[in-house]
Amino acid sequence: VGLKAISAGSRTSVWGANAGGNIYRYTNNDASPWVQIPGALTDIGAGVDGTVWGVNSAGNIYRYTGDLPG
């Protein structure tokens, strides 16, 4: 995957972004440890409570809501 930025909110909540801005989430599965998440970020942060925030190349701030109930 080759991550440029990585953040861990817990053992199972690990997120990263590579040099191309692709976002990845750790799967906790050694056979396929990372899954790509749609979007593009230059920096990323994961909180203990499960929240994930990121900044894109234009300086816009985003919060990941993919795991929140509809």
BAMAR-244861 format. One line per field, with one value per atom (N, C-alpha, C): x, y, z; atom name. Coordinates in Angstrom, 2 decimals, decimal comma. Example, Ala and Ser with C-alpha at 12.3 -4.5 7.8 and 13.67 -1.06 7.14 Angstrom:
# BAMAR-244861
X <- [13,19; 12,30; 13,20; 12,85; 13,67; 12,90]
Y <- [-5,69; -4,50; -3,30; -2,25; -1,06; 0,03]
Z <- [7,80; 7,80; 7,80; 7,08; 7,14; 7,87]
atom <- [N; CA; C; N; CA; C]
END
This chain:
# BAMAR-244861
X <- [0,83; 0,00; 0,87; 1,96; 2,88; 2,26; 1,92; 1,23; 2,17; 1,65; 2,37; 1,93; 0,66; 0,10; -0,67; -0,59; -1,30; -1,77; -2,92; -3,45; -4,19; -3,99; -4,64; -5,45; -6,77; -7,62; -7,66; -7,40; -7,34; -6,63; -6,52; -5,88; -6,59; -7,89; -8,67; -9,15; -8,90; -9,27; -8,00; -7,46; -6,23; -6,52; -6,15; -6,43; -5,14; -5,09; -3,92; -4,24; -3,29; -3,38; -2,02; -2,02; -0,74; -0,37; 0,77; 1,26; 0,31; -0,48; -1,46; -2,77; -2,90; -4,10; -5,15; -4,87; -5,83; -5,94; -7,15; -7,45; -7,59; -7,01; -7,09; -7,48; -8,23; -8,59; -8,06; -7,47; -6,94; -8,08; -7,97; -9,05; -8,88; -7,69; -7,36; -7,34; -7,08; -7,01; -5,65; -4,77; -3,41; -3,38; -4,37; -4,40; -4,68; -5,43; -5,77; -5,89; -4,74; -4,76; -5,37; -5,46; -5,96; -7,07; -8,10; -9,17; -9,21; -9,34; -9,39; -10,77; -10,81; -12,05; -12,15; -13,33; -13,45; -13,05; -12,42; -12,02; -10,53; -10,07; -8,65; -8,27; -7,25; -6,79; -5,27; -4,76; -3,32; -2,92; -3,88; -3,62; -4,89; -4,72; -5,86; -5,65; -6,74; -6,67; -7,84; -7,57; -8,61; -8,67; -9,89; -10,08; -10,43; -10,24; -10,55; -12,03; -12,87; -14,32; -14,77; -13,83; -14,17; -14,32; -14,29; -14,39; -13,09; -13,24; -12,09; -12,24; -11,18; -11,16; -10,00; -10,15; -9,07; -9,07; -7,94; -7,75; -7,31; -7,93; -7,51; -6,48; -6,03; -4,96; -5,37; -6,67; -7,16; -7,36; -7,09; -7,26; -8,66; -9,54; -10,89; -10,87; -11,69; -11,75; -12,97; -12,76; -13,83; -13,88; -15,10; -15,30; -15,88; -15,33; -15,84; -17,12; -18,17; -19,47; -19,96; -19,12; -19,53; -20,03; -19,62; -20,05; -21,21; -21,71; -22,80; -24,14; -25,08; -26,39; -27,11; -27,87; -28,58; -29,60]
Y <- [-1,19; 0,00; 1,25; 1,28; 2,41; 3,69; 3,72; 4,87; 6,03; 7,24; 8,48; 9,03; 8,78; 9,22; 8,06; 7,90; 6,82; 7,30; 6,79; 7,16; 5,97; 5,74; 4,62; 5,13; 4,88; 5,22; 4,08; 2,86; 1,66; 0,58; -0,61; -1,73; -2,06; -1,88; -2,26; -1,06; 0,14; 1,34; 2,05; 1,58; 2,14; 2,60; 3,83; 4,45; 5,05; 5,16; 5,77; 6,34; 7,11; 7,67; 7,52; 7,20; 7,05; 8,35; 8,37; 9,58; 10,06; 9,16; 9,54; 10,05; 10,07; 10,56; 9,48; 8,25; 7,16; 6,85; 6,57; 6,33; 4,83; 4,35; 2,93; 2,74; 1,65; 1,26; -0,14; -0,34; -1,64; -2,61; -3,83; -4,82; -5,79; -5,83; -6,78; -8,21; -8,34; -9,63; -9,71; -10,57; -10,65; -10,99; -11,72; -12,10; -10,89; -9,93; -8,72; -7,58; -7,03; -6,11; -4,73; -4,27; -2,92; -2,93; -2,12; -1,94; -0,45; -0,16; 1,23; 1,81; 3,05; 3,78; 4,90; 5,15; 6,21; 7,57; 8,37; 9,72; 9,91; 11,10; 11,43; 12,38; 12,01; 12,82; 12,92; 14,01; 14,15; 13,89; 14,01; 13,71; 13,13; 12,32; 11,61; 11,42; 11,42; 11,20; 10,35; 9,37; 8,48; 8,65; 8,79; 8,94; 7,63; 7,57; 6,38; 6,04; 7,05; 6,82; 6,36; 6,17; 5,68; 6,75; 8,02; 9,07; 9,16; 9,50; 9,64; 10,96; 11,78; 13,08; 13,11; 13,90; 14,02; 15,37; 15,68; 16,92; 16,55; 17,19; 16,91; 17,93; 17,81; 18,67; 20,13; 20,42; 21,80; 22,40; 21,60; 22,08; 21,91; 21,21; 20,95; 19,82; 19,95; 18,99; 18,08; 16,79; 15,80; 14,89; 14,39; 13,39; 12,15; 10,98; 9,73; 9,35; 9,09; 8,72; 7,39; 6,65; 5,39; 4,32; 4,34; 3,32; 3,77; 4,99; 5,48; 4,96; 4,68; 4,18; 5,23; 4,77; 5,64; 6,46]
Z <- [0,00; 0,00; 0,00; 0,75; 0,75; 1,28; 2,55; 3,14; 3,42; 3,23; 3,53; 4,88; 5,23; 6,51; 7,11; 8,43; 9,11; 10,47; 10,91; 12,21; 12,80; 14,09; 14,77; 15,95; 15,91; 17,03; 18,04; 17,55; 18,38; 17,57; 18,15; 17,42; 16,13; 16,10; 14,92; 14,10; 14,54; 13,80; 13,34; 12,22; 11,68; 10,26; 9,95; 8,67; 8,10; 6,78; 6,16; 4,80; 4,29; 2,94; 2,29; 0,99; 0,30; -0,41; -1,10; -1,76; -2,85; -3,42; -4,43; -3,85; -2,53; -1,87; -1,63; -2,05; -1,82; -0,34; 0,12; 1,53; 1,76; 2,87; 3,20; 4,66; 4,91; 6,27; 6,52; 7,68; 8,08; 8,33; 7,78; 7,89; 9,04; 9,64; 10,70; 10,15; 8,84; 8,16; 7,46; 7,94; 7,39; 5,91; 5,41; 4,00; 3,10; 3,59; 2,85; 3,84; 4,30; 5,44; 5,20; 3,96; 3,71; 2,66; 2,88; 1,92; 1,56; 0,27; -0,17; 0,06; 0,53; 0,80; -0,24; -0,82; -1,81; -1,26; -2,10; -1,72; -1,89; -1,54; -1,65; -0,52; 0,26; 1,38; 1,40; 1,95; 2,14; 3,59; 4,52; 5,93; 6,52; 7,57; 8,14; 9,64; 10,41; 11,84; 12,31; 13,16; 13,69; 15,21; 15,73; 17,16; 17,83; 19,14; 19,93; 19,82; 19,64; 19,56; 18,18; 17,24; 15,91; 14,85; 15,24; 14,24; 13,44; 12,16; 11,27; 10,52; 10,57; 9,90; 8,93; 7,87; 6,91; 6,23; 5,60; 4,85; 3,44; 2,43; 1,07; 0,60; -0,64; -1,15; -1,26; -1,30; -1,35; 0,04; 1,10; 2,46; 3,01; 2,28; 2,76; 3,79; 4,82; 5,92; 5,74; 5,97; 5,82; 7,03; 7,32; 8,37; 7,73; 8,03; 7,48; 8,20; 7,43; 8,01; 7,47; 6,78; 6,14; 7,08; 8,35; 9,30; 10,17; 9,95; 10,77; 10,26; 11,16; 10,72; 9,88; 8,89; 7,96; 8,61]
atom <- [N; CA; C; N; CA; C; N; CA; C; N; CA; C; N; CA; C; N; CA; C; N; CA; C; N; CA; C; N; CA; C; N; CA; C; N; CA; C; N; CA; C; N; CA; C; N; CA; C; N; CA; C; N; CA; C; N; CA; C; N; CA; C; N; CA; C; N; CA; C; N; CA; C; N; CA; C; N; CA; C; N; CA; C; N; CA; C; N; CA; C; N; CA; C; N; CA; C; N; CA; C; N; CA; C; N; CA; C; N; CA; C; N; CA; C; N; CA; C; N; CA; C; N; CA; C; N; CA; C; N; CA; C; N; CA; C; N; CA; C; N; CA; C; N; CA; C; N; CA; C; N; CA; C; N; CA; C; N; CA; C; N; CA; C; N; CA; C; N; CA; C; N; CA; C; N; CA; C; N; CA; C; N; CA; C; N; CA; C; N; CA; C; N; CA; C; N; CA; C; N; CA; C; N; CA; C; N; CA; C; N; CA; C; N; CA; C; N; CA; C; N; CA; C; N; CA; C; N; CA; C; N; CA; C; N; CA; C; N; CA; C; N; CA; C]
END
